[in-house]
Amino acid sequence: MEYRIDKRDIEFVLFEQLNASRVLEFEPYKEFNEELLKMVLSEALKFASEQLAACNEEGDRAGVSFVDGKVSLPQSFVDTYKKFREGGWIAVAHNPEFGGQGLPYCIAISAIEAFSGANSSFMFVPGLTVSAAHLIEVHGDQSQRSTYIEKMYTGEWAGTMCLTEPQAGSAVGDLSTTATPIEGTNEFKISGSKLFISAGDQNVTDNIVHLVLARAEGDPEGIKGISLFIVPKYRAGANGTFDVWNDVTIAGIEHKMGIIASPTCSISFGDDGDCRGYLVGERRQGIVYMFQMMNEARLVTGLQGVALGNAAYQLALSYAKERKQGPKVTDRSSEAKAVAIIEHPDVRRNLMTMKAYGESIRALLYQTAVRGDVIRHSADPKERDAAQDLVDLLTPICKAFATDIGFKMTELAMQVHGGYGYIREYGVEQHMRDVKIASIYEGTNGIQALDLLGRKMRLKGGGLFLRWLQECNQFLEPLKVEGHPLSAMAKEVDGAKNALAEAAFSFAASGKKDPEYPLQHATPFLSMFGHVECARLMLDQARIALDKLQAICDANGIDPGDDHARRTLAEKNEDVRFYDAKVHTARFFIYQLLPQVGGYLKSIKSNDRSALEVVL
Ligand SMILES: Cc1cc2nc3c(=O)[nH]c(=O)nc-3n(C[C@H](O)[C@H](O)[C@H](O)COP(=O)(O)OP(=O)(O)OC[C@H]3O[C@@H](n4cnc5c(N)ncnc54)[C@H](O)[C@@H]3O)c2cc1C
């Protein structure tokens, strides 16, 4: 199945909306220029469509094999992994001192969208590796940094994150894996079992560096007693070579609904009493360190959601242009011919829903990535603080909104395909199966909603939310002015923003008397927030697009308000078509999708406690 990705929209979001080239001012990026960033992006898109997409369907059919305790990926993945490494795609935005490419984070994120949309199963080994290595870079000691990072950033070794145990899923603090200090050394003996570990074993790297959460002997129960350990599959022997098996056993792999070519493993550590772990940072700080990895992984999981949603949209769009069924509803002649289904209003609505969500969520995630570059490298502490506040606030939305909507997009894409969507060879059902997991792992979307409402909204006495409100107001103010071409749309976004604030402030009051009440609305609140922020971003896109349209129309001597003249120009000028569609897409989002926010507010203000009171 051909993989298509909207390169024009990616470049628009990065360079016209978010001004990604601005990050080139930062010291580490000074040697790059916009042309180079665009070239890297083009190469990433090329690799995604030519290499990764080529083995996506085969991976889905072949799956992962588990024989004699060893896990093997499909052969096409083994071959493609070599090319992925050679291309330097593993650590695009990471430290060149350790073999990373050192490019801006926002460019890496757009590359990851392309890679995940083309083949999401493939991305587990490199994706977890780079996050694990980055955690060691930030929190490990000098010896750990020199031992592991370069080998991981270059893809010679892989990494995993090992939190989940059968009794400890969302409640990570209930884990029972133990770490016992080995006297006279800085090593620990690790003992316990982990479940559902992505890329827990494979046959493409020489070693695997598991980052394992465990409780060291004597440390307290719960989340506060957890420490983080590096537990390699092979540890160093007396001669320093990593060739001693570290008593890490793969007990089995899961048989899953989607991401079938990604190995999800049960791992036993220390069955023979000889599994060594090396403490990262300080004892009892494991969950803090792991959160760094999880926050990075949450953005990437959000990308997985929107990437597969966008890939499914592209399939649906092509299909809707080809598939003919029934005459156009406005053609009442007896000889009316069947038209492509894209002519039917209900199909158009489905397509526009996917397009509007897909483009706005892309902007939401890339905006977070650009802020990530600011946090890492801006010399201005105020700017860094502001960016950090907004990233902290919006990360649960990036993860949960993008993955819930990503799944919905694949479902709509299947609907556009009719019965053919349900058939394997059309590709869209694989996207739907593959994307579902993204709303479950990296903290379920329910847990993300609790994080937003119960934690992020309260941080700094509500200061993060107030900062966001202030920025939103500043953005809307000039657009709301009477006579501005976007005034009506800006007022709609303003109203939805006020509804969001009203919901937030009502929770502050109702939660004091009835703490369960706001929590039953945590998921709708996250969805409200996602809709408002995405509408704001779409309005911004419309603002830019209108300016560009004006300039092109001026250059061609036509009035941009003249629909006929503009459409005629759009037929020969791709930019006019793109910007014109952008304005329509923003309008569709604001008038067709954003009104859900009003419904959510009504339900929040209803004081209805039936879900809490019913006997189920
Ligand atoms: C394919 C796959 C890959 C995975 N990869 C990894 C990996 O690499 N590393 C790793 O450590 N784990 C991994 N996981 C595990 C994954 O992170 C967990 O499945 C997830 O965190 C949820 O835990 P659980 O399955 O035990 O569900 P539970 O925690 O039992 O949750 C069940 C339901 O209850 C809800 N819930 C639970 N507690 C609360 C609460 N306090 N308030 C409100 N709602 C709540 C949840 O939102 C969910 O809807 C993977 C899982 C899968 C299926």
The ligand as an SDF file (V2000), in Angstrom:
LIG
                    3D

 53 58  0  0  0  0  0  0  0  0999 V2000
    1.5310   -3.6160   23.2110 C   0  0  0  0  0  0  0  0  0  0  0  0
    1.9280   -3.1020   24.5460 C   0  0  0  0  0  0  0  0  0  0  0  0
    3.1860   -2.5530   24.7250 C   0  0  0  0  0  0  0  0  0  0  0  0
    3.5750   -2.0910   26.0010 C   0  0  0  0  0  0  0  0  0  0  0  0
    4.8600   -1.6300   26.1830 N   0  0  0  0  0  0  0  0  0  0  0  0
    5.2940   -1.3950   27.4660 C   0  0  0  0  0  0  0  0  0  0  0  0
    6.6780   -1.1170   27.7320 C   0  0  0  0  0  0  0  0  0  0  0  0
    7.4970   -1.0270   26.8230 O   0  0  0  0  0  0  0  0  0  0  0  0
    7.0670   -0.9540   29.0260 N   0  0  0  0  0  0  0  0  0  0  0  0
    6.1880   -1.0460   30.0640 C   0  0  0  0  0  0  0  0  0  0  0  0
    6.5940   -0.9040   31.2070 O   0  0  0  0  0  0  0  0  0  0  0  0
    4.8700   -1.2870   29.8420 N   0  0  0  0  0  0  0  0  0  0  0  0
    4.4010   -1.4780   28.5740 C   0  0  0  0  0  0  0  0  0  0  0  0
    3.0880   -1.7550   28.3350 N   0  0  0  0  0  0  0  0  0  0  0  0
    2.1540   -1.7720   29.4570 C   0  0  0  0  0  0  0  0  0  0  0  0
    1.2170   -0.5700   29.4440 C   0  0  0  0  0  0  0  0  0  0  0  0
    1.9430    0.5910   29.7440 O   0  0  0  0  0  0  0  0  0  0  0  0
    0.0890   -0.8700   30.4410 C   0  0  0  0  0  0  0  0  0  0  0  0
   -0.7350   -1.8370   29.8260 O   0  0  0  0  0  0  0  0  0  0  0  0
   -0.6900    0.3740   30.7860 C   0  0  0  0  0  0  0  0  0  0  0  0
    0.1120    1.2230   31.5690 O   0  0  0  0  0  0  0  0  0  0  0  0
   -1.9640    0.0740   31.5640 C   0  0  0  0  0  0  0  0  0  0  0  0
   -1.7550   -0.8340   32.5950 O   0  0  0  0  0  0  0  0  0  0  0  0
   -2.7140   -2.1120   32.7100 P   0  0  0  0  0  0  0  0  0  0  0  0
   -2.7270   -2.7790   31.3810 O   0  0  0  0  0  0  0  0  0  0  0  0
   -2.3100   -2.9010   33.8750 O   0  0  0  0  0  0  0  0  0  0  0  0
   -4.1680   -1.4790   32.9390 O   0  0  0  0  0  0  0  0  0  0  0  0
   -4.7870   -1.0290   34.3290 P   0  0  0  0  0  0  0  0  0  0  0  0
   -3.8310   -0.1950   35.0710 O   0  0  0  0  0  0  0  0  0  0  0  0
   -5.3440   -2.2200   35.0050 O   0  0  0  0  0  0  0  0  0  0  0  0
   -5.9730   -0.1000   33.8270 O   0  0  0  0  0  0  0  0  0  0  0  0
   -7.2260   -0.6100   33.3410 C   0  0  0  0  0  0  0  0  0  0  0  0
   -8.1790    0.5750   33.1360 C   0  0  0  0  0  0  0  0  0  0  0  0
   -8.3990    1.2470   34.3850 O   0  0  0  0  0  0  0  0  0  0  0  0
   -8.0590    2.6150   34.2930 C   0  0  0  0  0  0  0  0  0  0  0  0
   -7.4420    3.0350   35.5520 N   0  0  0  0  0  0  0  0  0  0  0  0
   -6.4870    2.4000   36.2550 C   0  0  0  0  0  0  0  0  0  0  0  0
   -6.1900    3.1020   37.3720 N   0  0  0  0  0  0  0  0  0  0  0  0
   -6.9480    4.1980   37.3600 C   0  0  0  0  0  0  0  0  0  0  0  0
   -7.1080    5.3320   38.2220 C   0  0  0  0  0  0  0  0  0  0  0  0
   -6.3770    5.4770   39.3280 N   0  0  0  0  0  0  0  0  0  0  0  0
   -8.0290    6.2640   37.8930 N   0  0  0  0  0  0  0  0  0  0  0  0
   -8.7450    6.1640   36.7750 C   0  0  0  0  0  0  0  0  0  0  0  0
   -8.6400    5.1350   35.9090 N   0  0  0  0  0  0  0  0  0  0  0  0
   -7.7520    4.1660   36.1910 C   0  0  0  0  0  0  0  0  0  0  0  0
   -7.0980    2.7300   33.1300 C   0  0  0  0  0  0  0  0  0  0  0  0
   -7.1540    4.0130   32.5290 O   0  0  0  0  0  0  0  0  0  0  0  0
   -7.6070    1.6430   32.1940 C   0  0  0  0  0  0  0  0  0  0  0  0
   -8.6520    2.1590   31.3900 O   0  0  0  0  0  0  0  0  0  0  0  0
    2.6640   -2.1610   27.0760 C   0  0  0  0  0  0  0  0  0  0  0  0
    1.3780   -2.6950   26.8710 C   0  0  0  0  0  0  0  0  0  0  0  0
    1.0180   -3.1700   25.6350 C   0  0  0  0  0  0  0  0  0  0  0  0
   -0.3540   -3.7850   25.4800 C   0  0  0  0  0  0  0  0  0  0  0  0
  1  2  1  0
  2  3  1  0
  2 52  2  0
  3  4  2  0
  4  5  1  0
  4 50  1  0
  5  6  2  0
  6  7  1  0
  6 13  1  0
  7  8  2  0
  7  9  1  0
  9 10  1  0
 10 11  2  0
 10 12  1  0
 12 13  2  0
 13 14  1  0
 14 15  1  0
 14 50  1  0
 15 16  1  0
 16 17  1  0
 16 18  1  0
 18 19  1  0
 18 20  1  0
 20 21  1  0
 20 22  1  0
 22 23  1  0
 23 24  1  0
 24 25  2  0
 24 26  1  0
 24 27  1  0
 27 28  1  0
 28 29  2  0
 28 30  1  0
 28 31  1  0
 31 32  1  0
 32 33  1  0
 33 34  1  0
 33 48  1  0
 34 35  1  0
 35 36  1  0
 35 46  1  0
 36 37  1  0
 36 45  1  0
 37 38  2  0
 38 39  1  0
 39 40  1  0
 39 45  2  0
 40 41  1  0
 40 42  2  0
 42 43  1  0
 43 44  2  0
 44 45  1  0
 46 47  1  0
 46 48  1  0
 48 49  1  0
 50 51  2  0
 51 52  1  0
 52 53  1  0
M  END
$$$$
